[in-house]
C-alpha cells in the first residue's frame, strides 16, 4: 500500500480549518452567498482543475457540503470583515482560489449570525481503491468542527428572532435623531420624567452607539456596524422599549409636552404629577428672545476649548510636545527631552499642591498622572465661546468655563446595591465582572459550610447571569452580620458557563469595618474552571488577614473612559488653574485642571452654569438654566479634557515628574 499521499490541497484544507478556528473565538456571521461552490470551481486557473471521470477533480460532495455551509462565514473582529479564505502562502493554484473567494465573500452583504445544528462539516480525507493501483488513493477535503456558541438545537428559531431584533436595531439608528436622544437625557437629568433614572443607562448606551453609527457611510459600513453590535442586548430593541417610543415620538416632530404625556400614560400611575416643569420649544423661544433683548445672543453659543485658544501665559505647565500649538506657545525656551530611569511610585513623596507648584513644577519637562478609578468623577472639559467677540456672561473677564462629568462609572458596591444586595453587613465579599459569562462566587466557612448558588445559607443574596447572560455589569454578593466565627474563609470563583472571550477576568471586593480592598484577576476563566482566589483569616471575631491566590493582584481593574485608561500612567499635556483664576483674578473657588493626552469627552458638554453668571444676570437665571441645559457644546475631535481637583475638596493623586534635575513620584494632596 504505497499510493496513499497527501496532496497540496491538504495544505489548503488545513489552512482553511485553522483560519476558521481562529475566527470562531468570536461571533461569526454569514454573508448572502448563493452558488458559492460554483464560484469556488470557477476560481481555479485554466488547466488546474482537470476532469476526473464525469466531474472535475475538486468537485466532490464532501467539499461542496463544506463550501456551501462554511465558505460564506465571516468575522467582524475590530470592525473589519474577515473570511475563512484570507490565507497567505498557499501553493499554486490554491493561492489564486483563496484570494478570489476572499474578495468575493467580503463584497457580499451580511445576512445573519452563524448558527447550525451540525457538529462538523466536511471530512479530513477519504480513501478509494483505483483499478490497477497498489494501494488506496487518498482524497483530501475541507473540514471543520463546530463548537461553542455557534451550535444551536434550534437555529431557525434563533435566527428568526434575531432578524426581527436586528431590524429594530437598524431602524433605531436610521430613524431616531440626536436632538431627540439629547432631549430625553436632559429630561431625565432634570428629574422631569417619571422613572427617568431607571432608563438613563439604556438611553446613554444607545446614544453612544448612535454617535458611532456611520450615518453618512456606505450600506456595507452600516451593516458591519449593526452586526458588530448585535450582542449588546441592553439596546438591541431600544427603539421598541417604552423609553424608546418617547425618542421615536420626539424624532417624528411631536411636541415635547405631548410626547412626554404619552410616555407617562404608559409608565406612570393615574395620580402622578410631574415634579418639575418641562423644557419645551416655546420656553426655548422665549429664552432666546430675552437674550436678544440683553444683547447676548452669541454669548450662549459654546464649544469645547482648543489648545490654540489658550495663551501659554495662562497655564502653569505645558508639555513641550504641545507647547507650539498654544496661543503664544513659542515664547520662551523649550526644555530638551529627558529620558530618565524608571520611578518608584510606591514610595512617592507626600506634598501639597502649593508645595508642588513652588518647588517641583519649575523643574518639570514632563508630568504623568497615575489615573485611578476613584478619579472617574473628576473628569472635566474646558469650554469656550463660539464667537470671540461675544458679550461677557461670567463673573470673570474671559469667556472660558468648565464642565465636570458627574456620570462616573458605578463602583462594585453601587452595583451590588442596585442589584438588591446587602452592602451594610459587617463583612462583605462581592464578585464583579464585565461580560455575559456565568461566574459563581464560592466561599467555604471555617465550619466547612460551602456557600454558593446551590447553598445560599442566608448569606448569598445576589446571583447574576445564571441561565443566560443578561448583564455586562454582573455581580454576586456574600455577607455576614454579627460576630464572625474564627478561622479561615476560603474564597473561590468558578465559571459555570463560559459564553464570551472578550472583557475577561473578574474583581473581588472585600469590605470589613468600612475598609474596602479589591483584588483583580485579569485572565480568562475557562468553562467550569475554579480559581482559588482568597483566604480570609478571622481571629477574635475580627478579620485580621487576607491571603491572595495565584494570579490575583491587589488593586482595581482598569477602566477606559474618554479614551484614557485608569490604573495606568497618563501623560499630562497641560496644567492650569480654572479660568476664574487667570490673569491674576481670584473669583470664587479655584480648581486645578490636568489636561490629559488623548482624553476626549465623547458627549456634549454643558457650557453655562448659573453659578458662573455675573451678578447683573441674576434676574434671568431661569432663562439661563433652560439654555444651559439645551445649548451644550457639540462633540469635537479637538478639545481640552482631563481631570480636575477643587481647592475646597480633599483629594489626592500621584504624579511622576521628570526633568533635567528631577525624576520622582509625588502624592499631591489637594
C-alpha positions in Angstrom: 0.0 0.0 0.0 2.2 2.7 -1.3 -0.2 5.0 -3.1 -1.5 7.0 -0.1 -0.1 10.5 -0.3 -1.1 14.0 0.9 -1.7 16.5 -1.9 -1.0 20.2 -1.9 -4.8 20.5 -1.4 -4.2 19.1 2.1 -2.2 22.3 2.9 -5.1 24.4 1.6 -7.7 22.5 3.6 -5.7 22.6 6.8 -5.1 26.4 6.4 -8.9 27.0 5.9 -9.6 24.9 9.0 -7.0 26.8 11.1 -8.5 30.1 9.8 -12.0 29.0 10.8 -10.8 28.0 14.3 -9.1 31.4 14.8 -12.2 33.3 13.8 -14.5 31.0 15.9 -13.2 32.5 19.1 -15.5 35.5 18.4 -19.0 35.8 17.0 -19.3 34.6 13.4 -21.7 35.8 10.7 -22.7 34.6 7.2 -23.0 36.6 4.0 -25.7 36.3 1.4 -23.8 34.0 -0.9 -25.7 31.9 -3.4 -23.9 29.4 -5.7 -20.7 29.9 -3.8 -19.5 26.4 -4.8 -19.8 27.3 -8.4 -17.7 30.4 -7.7 -15.1 28.2 -6.0 -14.8 25.9 -9.0 -14.7 28.9 -11.4 -11.8 30.4 -9.4 -9.3 27.7 -10.5 -7.0 28.9 -13.2 -7.3 27.1 -16.6 -5.8 23.7 -16.5 -5.5 23.4 -12.7 -8.8 21.6 -12.1 -8.8 18.7 -14.6 -11.7 16.4 -15.4 -11.8 13.3 -13.3 -14.4 10.7 -14.6 -17.5 12.9 -15.1 -16.6 15.8 -12.8 -13.6 18.0 -12.2 -11.0 16.9 -9.6 -12.1 19.4 -7.0 -15.9 18.9 -7.5 -16.7 16.4 -4.7 -19.8 16.2 -2.5 -17.7 16.5 0.7 -16.1 19.8 -0.2 -19.3 21.1 -1.7 -21.0 20.5 1.7 -18.3 22.5 3.4 -18.2 25.4 1.0 -21.9 25.8 1.0 -22.2 25.7 4.8 -18.9 27.3 5.9 -17.4 29.1 2.9 -19.7 32.2 3.5 -18.7 32.6 7.1 -17.1 35.9 8.2 -15.9 37.5 11.4 -16.1 41.2 12.2 -13.3 41.5 14.7 -12.2 45.1 15.1 -15.0 46.2 12.8 -13.4 44.6 9.7 -14.7 41.8 7.6 -12.5 38.7 7.6 -13.2 35.4 5.8 -12.1 31.8 6.1 -10.3 32.3 2.7 -8.0 35.1 4.0 -4.8 32.9 3.8 -1.3 33.7 2.7 1.5 31.5 1.4 -0.5 28.7 -0.3 0.9 26.7 -3.2 -0.4 27.4 -6.7 -3.3 27.2 -7.7 -4.8 27.4 -4.3 -3.4 30.8 -3.6 -5.4 32.1 -6.6 -8.6 30.3 -5.5 -8.3 31.6 -1.9 -7.7 35.2 -3.0 -10.7 35.1 -5.4 -13.1 33.6 -2.8 -11.8 36.1 -0.1 -12.5 39.0 -2.4 -15.9 37.6 -3.4 -17.2 36.9 0.1 -16.0 40.2 1.5 -18.1 42.0 -1.1 -21.3 40.3 -0.2 -23.8 41.7 2.4 -24.1 40.2 5.8 -27.3 38.2 6.3 -27.2 36.9 9.9 -25.1 35.3 12.6 -23.7 31.8 12.0 -25.7 29.0 13.8 -26.1 25.4 13.0 -27.2 22.1 14.5 -24.3 20.2 12.9 -21.1 19.3 14.9 -18.9 19.3 11.8 -18.7 19.8 8.1 -16.6 18.0 5.6 -14.0 15.3 6.4 -10.2 15.1 6.6 -9.9 12.7 3.7 -11.5 9.7 2.0 -9.8 6.6 0.5 -10.6 5.0 -2.8 -9.2 1.9 -4.5 -8.4 2.5 -8.1 -8.2 -0.1 -10.8 -4.6 -1.3 -11.0 -3.4 0.7 -8.0 -1.1 -0.9 -5.4 -3.0 0.8 -2.6 -5.9 3.2 -1.9 -5.8 6.7 -3.2 -6.2 9.5 -0.7 -8.6 12.3 -1.5 -8.2 15.3 0.8 -11.2 17.5 1.7 -12.2 20.7 3.5 -13.4 20.1 7.1 -14.1 21.8 10.4 -15.7 21.2 13.8 -18.4 23.5 15.2 -18.3 24.2 18.9 -19.5 26.7 21.5 -22.0 29.4 20.7 -22.0 28.6 17.0 -24.1 25.4 17.6 -27.8 25.5 18.4 -30.5 22.9 18.7 -33.0 25.3 17.1 -31.0 27.6 14.7 -34.1 28.6 12.7 -35.8 29.9 15.8 -32.7 31.8 17.0 -32.1 33.4 13.6 -35.8 34.3 13.1 -35.9 36.1 16.4 -32.6 37.8 15.7 -33.8 39.0 12.3 -36.6 40.9 13.9 -34.4 42.4 16.6 -31.7 43.5 14.1 -34.4 45.2 12.0 -35.5 47.2 15.1 -31.8 47.9 16.0 -31.1 49.3 12.5 -34.3 51.4 12.4 -33.2 53.0 15.7 -30.0 54.3 14.1 -31.7 55.5 11.0 -34.9 57.0 12.4 -34.0 58.3 15.8 -32.4 61.8 15.9 -29.6 63.1 18.0 -31.7 66.0 19.2 -34.4 63.7 20.4 -32.0 61.5 22.3 -30.4 64.5 24.0 -33.8 65.9 24.9 -34.7 62.7 26.7 -31.4 62.7 28.6 -32.0 66.3 29.6 -35.5 65.5 30.9 -34.0 62.6 32.9 -31.2 64.7 34.3 -33.7 67.4 35.3 -35.9 64.9 37.0 -38.7 65.9 34.7 -39.5 62.3 33.5 -41.3 59.8 35.6 -39.0 56.9 36.5 -36.4 58.5 34.2 -33.4 57.4 36.3 -34.1 53.8 35.6 -34.0 54.4 31.8 -30.9 56.6 31.8 -28.4 53.8 31.3 -30.2 52.4 28.3 -30.6 55.9 26.7 -26.9 56.7 27.4 -25.7 53.4 25.9 -27.9 53.8 22.8 -26.6 57.4 22.4 -23.0 56.2 22.4 -23.7 53.7 19.6 -25.9 56.3 17.7 -22.9 58.7 17.7 -20.6 56.0 16.4 -23.0 54.7 13.7 -21.7 55.7 10.2 -24.8 57.8 9.3 -23.1 59.1 6.1 -21.3 55.8 5.3 -22.0 53.1 2.7 -24.5 50.4 3.3 -21.7 47.9 3.8 -20.2 50.1 6.6 -23.6 50.4 8.2 -24.2 46.6 8.0 -20.8 45.9 9.6 -21.6 48.3 12.5 -25.0 46.9 13.1 -23.9 43.3 13.1 -20.8 44.1 15.2 -23.1 45.4 18.0 -26.0 42.9 18.0 -24.6 41.3 21.1 -25.4 44.5 23.1 -28.7 43.1 24.4 -29.3 46.3 26.5 -30.0 48.4 23.5 -30.8 45.9 20.7 -34.5 46.6 21.0 -34.2 50.2 22.3 -36.4 51.6 19.7 -39.4 49.5 20.8 -38.9 49.9 24.5 -41.1 52.3 26.4 -38.3 54.9 26.7 -37.5 54.3 23.0 -41.1 55.2 22.0 -40.6 58.6 23.6 -37.5 59.1 21.5 -39.5 57.9 18.4 -42.2 60.5 19.0 -39.7 63.3 19.5 -37.8 62.3 16.4 -41.0 62.4 14.4 -41.5 66.1 15.5 -44.1 65.6 18.3 -44.2 68.4 20.7 -42.2 67.6 23.9 -45.1 68.1 26.3 -47.4 65.8 24.2 -44.7 63.2 23.7 -44.0 63.1 27.5 -47.7 62.8 28.4 -47.9 59.8 26.0 -44.9 58.2 27.7 -46.2 58.9 31.2 -49.6 57.3 30.3 -47.6 54.0 29.7 -45.5 54.0 32.9 -47.0 56.4 35.5 -49.9 55.8 37.9 -53.1 57.7 37.3 -52.5 60.2 40.1 -48.9 61.1 39.1 -47.9 64.7 39.0 -44.6 65.8 37.4 -42.2 67.3 40.0 -40.6 69.8 37.6 -41.7 71.7 34.5 -40.7 70.5 31.1 -38.3 72.4 28.9 -40.5 73.0 25.8 -39.7 74.5 22.5 -41.8 77.5 23.4 -39.7 78.1 26.5 -36.6 78.0 24.4 -38.1 80.6 22.0 -38.9 82.8 25.0 -35.4 82.5 26.4 -33.8 83.3 23.0 -36.0 86.4 22.9 -34.7 87.5 26.3 -31.1 87.0 25.2 -31.7 89.2 22.2 -33.0 92.0 24.4 -29.8 91.7 26.5 -27.5 91.6 23.5 -26.1 88.2 24.5 -27.4 86.0 21.7 -24.0 84.9 20.5 -22.6 84.5 24.1 -24.6 81.3 24.8 -23.2 79.5 21.8 -20.5 77.4 23.3 -17.9 74.8 22.2 -15.1 72.8 23.5 -12.0 74.9 24.1 -8.9 74.0 21.9 -5.2 74.3 22.7 -4.8 77.2 20.3 -7.5 79.2 22.3 -5.4 79.3 25.5 -2.4 81.5 25.9 0.7 79.8 27.3 0.7 82.6 29.9 -2.5 81.3 31.5 -1.1 77.8 32.1 1.2 76.6 34.9 2.8 73.8 32.8 2.7 72.7 29.2 4.5 69.7 27.7 6.9 70.6 25.0 5.2 68.2 22.6 2.1 70.5 22.5 3.5 73.9 23.5 3.8 75.1 19.9 0.1 74.6 19.4 -0.9 77.1 22.1 -1.6 80.7 21.7 1.8 82.5 22.2 3.2 79.0 22.5 6.6 79.5 21.1 7.5 82.2 23.5 10.4 81.3 25.8 12.9 78.4 25.6 11.8 74.8 25.2 13.4 72.3 27.6 15.2 69.4 26.0 13.5 66.0 26.1 14.6 63.9 29.1 14.6 60.1 29.3 15.5 59.3 32.9 15.2 55.9 34.6 12.0 54.4 36.0 10.4 55.9 39.1 9.4 54.2 42.3 5.7 55.1 42.5 5.0 53.1 45.7 7.3 55.4 47.7 6.0 58.7 46.3 6.7 61.8 48.3 3.7 63.4 50.1 3.3 67.0 49.1 0.7 69.8 49.0 -0.4 71.4 45.7 1.2 74.7 46.8 4.5 73.0 47.6 4.3 71.2 44.2 3.8 74.4 42.3 6.6 76.2 44.1 9.2 73.5 44.4 8.6 70.8 41.8 6.9 72.3 38.8 9.7 74.7 37.8 11.9 71.6 37.2 9.4 69.6 35.2 9.7 68.9 31.5 7.1 66.1 31.6 4.3 65.0 34.0 2.4 61.8 34.1 -0.7 61.2 36.3 -1.4 57.8 37.8 -5.1 57.9 36.8 -7.1 55.9 39.4 -10.7 54.6 39.3 -11.5 57.0 42.1 -10.8 59.8 39.7 -13.7 58.9 37.3 -15.9 61.6 38.7 -13.0 64.2 38.3 -13.2 64.2 34.5 -13.7 67.6 33.1 -13.7 69.7 29.9 -12.8 73.3 29.3 -15.3 75.2 27.2 -15.1 78.4 25.2 -17.5 80.8 23.3 -18.0 80.1 19.6 -17.7 83.8 18.9 -14.5 85.5 20.2 -16.3 88.9 20.5 -19.3 87.5 22.4 -20.6 89.5 25.4 -19.5 88.7 28.9 -21.6 86.1 30.7 -19.4 85.2 33.6 -18.2 86.7 36.9 -14.6 86.7 35.5 -13.4 88.7 32.5 -12.8 85.9 30.0 -15.2 83.6 28.1 -13.8 80.3 29.3 -15.6 77.9 31.6 -15.5 74.3 32.6 -17.8 71.3 32.9 -17.3 68.3 35.1 -18.6 64.9 34.2 -20.6 63.5 37.1 -21.5 60.3 35.3 -18.8 58.2 37.0 -18.7 54.5 36.4 -20.5 52.6 39.1 -18.4 51.2 41.9 -18.8 47.5 42.8 -20.6 48.5 45.9 -23.1 50.6 43.9 -23.7 47.7 41.5 -24.4 45.3 44.4 -26.8 47.8 46.0 -28.6 48.3 42.7 -29.0 44.5 42.3 -30.6 44.3 45.7 -27.6 43.1 47.7 -26.7 44.0 51.3 -23.9 46.5 51.4 -24.2 47.3 55.1 -23.1 44.0 56.6 -20.1 43.5 58.9 -18.2 41.6 56.3 -19.0 41.7 52.6 -17.3 39.8 49.8 -18.5 40.8 46.3 -17.6 39.4 42.9 -17.8 41.6 39.8 -17.1 41.0 36.1 -17.9 42.6 32.7 -19.2 40.0 30.2 -22.0 37.5 29.8 -20.2 34.6 31.4 -21.9 33.0 34.4 -19.3 33.3 37.1 -20.1 32.0 40.6 -18.8 33.0 44.0 -17.9 30.2 46.3 -16.9 30.6 50.0 -16.2 27.7 52.4 -16.6 28.8 56.0 -14.4 27.6 58.9 -17.1 25.1 59.8 -16.9 23.5 56.4 -20.2 25.0 55.2 -19.9 25.7 51.5 -21.8 28.9 50.4 -22.7 29.1 46.7 -25.7 29.3 44.4 -26.8 25.8 45.5 -26.5 26.6 49.2 -27.1 30.2 49.9 -27.1 29.8 53.7 -28.9 33.1 54.0 -25.7 34.9 53.1 -25.5 34.8 49.2 -28.1 37.5 48.2 -27.1 38.3 44.6 -26.5 35.7 41.8 -26.4 37.1 38.3 -26.1 35.8 34.7 -27.4 32.3 35.7 -29.3 30.6 33.0 -28.3 33.1 30.3 -26.2 36.2 30.1 -28.4 39.2 30.8 -25.9 41.8 32.1 -22.5 43.1 31.2 -22.2 44.5 34.8 -23.0 41.4 36.8 -22.2 41.0 40.5 -22.5 38.3 43.2 -22.5 39.1 46.9 -22.0 37.1 50.1 -22.3 38.8 53.5 -22.0 38.1 57.3 -23.6 40.2 60.0 -22.8 40.0 63.7 -19.7 38.4 65.3 -17.6 36.4 62.8 -16.6 32.8 63.5 -12.9 32.4 64.0 -10.9 30.5 61.3 -10.2 30.6 57.6 -12.8 31.6 54.9 -11.7 30.2 51.5 -12.9 32.2 48.6 -13.0 30.9 45.0 -14.6 31.8 41.7 -16.0 29.3 39.2 -17.0 29.9 35.6 -20.2 27.8 35.5 -20.9 28.8 31.9 -18.3 30.5 29.6 -20.1 32.5 26.9 -17.6 35.1 25.7 -13.9 35.6 25.0 -13.9 39.4 25.5 -13.8 41.5 28.7 -12.4 38.6 30.6 -11.3 38.4 34.2 -13.0 39.5 37.5 -12.6 41.6 40.6 -13.2 40.6 44.2 -14.1 43.3 46.7 -13.8 42.7 50.4 -15.2 45.2 52.9 -14.8 45.0 56.6 -15.1 47.7 59.2 -15.5 50.4 56.4 -12.2 49.4 54.8 -12.5 48.3 51.2 -9.9 46.1 49.4 -10.0 45.0 45.8 -8.3 42.1 44.1 -8.3 41.6 40.4 -7.8 38.6 38.1 -7.0 39.6 34.5 -7.0 36.3 32.7 -9.9 34.4 31.1 -11.5 31.8 33.3 -12.2 28.6 31.5 -15.5 26.8 31.4 -16.1 25.1 34.8 -12.6 26.3 35.9 -12.3 27.1 39.7 -10.0 29.9 40.6 -8.8 29.6 44.3 -8.8 33.3 45.0 -8.6 34.5 48.6 -8.3 33.2 52.2 -9.7 35.4 54.9 -8.5 34.8 58.4 -10.7 35.8 61.3 -9.4 35.9 64.9 -11.2 37.1 68.0 -14.2 37.8 65.7 -12.3 40.2 63.5 -10.9 40.0 60.0 -7.1 40.1 60.5 -5.6 38.8 57.3 -6.3 38.4 53.6 -4.2 36.0 51.6 -4.2 36.4 47.8 -4.2 33.4 45.5 -2.1 32.8 42.4 -2.9 35.1 39.5 -4.7 37.8 41.6 -3.3 41.2 42.3 -4.3 43.8 44.8 -5.9 46.9 43.3 -8.7 47.8 41.0 -9.2 46.5 37.4 -8.6 49.3 34.9 -11.4 51.0 33.1 -11.5 53.1 29.9 -13.1 56.5 29.9 -12.8 59.3 27.3 -10.0 57.4 25.5 -7.7 57.0 28.6 -7.3 54.0 30.9 -7.4 54.1 34.6 -4.8 52.4 36.9 -2.2 53.5 34.4 0.2 56.5 33.9 -1.3 59.1 31.6 0.6 61.9 30.1 -0.3 65.5 31.2 -0.3 67.9 28.3 -1.1 71.0 30.3 -1.7 72.1 33.9 -3.8 75.2 34.5 -5.9 76.8 37.1 -9.6 77.3 36.4 -10.4 80.4 34.2 -11.8 82.3 37.2 -8.2 82.5 38.4 -6.5 83.5 35.2 -4.6 86.8 34.7 -4.4 87.5 38.5 -8.1 87.1 39.1 -9.4 85.3 42.2 -13.1 84.9 41.6 -14.6 82.0 43.6 -13.2 78.5 44.2 -10.0 77.6 42.5 -9.7 74.3 40.5 -6.6 72.7 39.1 -7.1 71.2 35.7 -4.7 68.5 34.4 -5.4 68.2 30.6 -4.5 64.7 29.5 -3.1 63.4 26.2 -5.7 61.6 24.1 -8.5 62.4 26.5 -11.7 63.3 24.5 -15.2 63.8 26.0 -17.5 61.7 23.8 -20.7 63.5 24.9 -22.0 67.1 24.5 -20.8 69.2 27.5 -22.7 71.9 29.3 -21.1 75.3 28.6 -23.1 77.5 31.0 -23.9 77.1 34.7 -25.9 79.6 36.7 -23.2 79.8 39.4 -20.8 81.2 36.8 -23.1 84.1 35.7 -22.2 87.6 36.6 -24.5 89.4 39.1 -26.4 91.6 36.6 -27.8 88.4 35.0 -29.3 87.1 38.3 -32.9 88.2 37.4 -32.7 85.9 34.3 -31.3 82.8 36.0 -34.3 80.7 35.0 -33.7 81.6 31.4 -30.1 80.6 31.6 -31.0 77.4 33.4 -33.1 76.4 30.4 -30.4 77.5 27.9 -27.6 75.9 29.8 -29.3 72.6 29.7 -30.2 72.9 26.0 -27.2 74.8 24.5 -24.5 72.2 25.0 -21.1 72.2 23.3 -21.2 69.7 20.4 -18.8 66.8 20.4 -15.4 67.8 18.9 -12.3 66.0 17.9 -10.1 68.8 19.3 -10.7 69.7 22.9 -9.1 70.2 26.3 -10.3 67.5 28.6 -8.7 65.7 31.6 -9.2 65.6 35.4 -9.8 68.5 37.8 -9.3 68.9 41.5 -11.1 71.6 43.6 -9.3 73.6 46.3 -12.4 73.1 48.5 -12.5 69.3 48.3 -10.0 66.9 49.9 -8.5 64.8 47.2 -5.2 63.0 46.3 -3.4 62.0 43.1 0.0 60.5 42.3 2.2 62.2 39.6 5.5 61.2 38.1 7.7 64.3 37.3 10.7 64.2 35.0 13.3 66.8 34.1 17.0 67.6 33.9 17.3 67.5 37.7 14.3 65.6 38.8 12.9 62.1 38.3 10.4 61.3 41.1 6.9 60.4 42.1 4.7 62.7 44.2 1.4 62.2 46.1 -0.2 65.6 45.8 -2.8 66.5 48.4 -5.5 68.9 47.3 
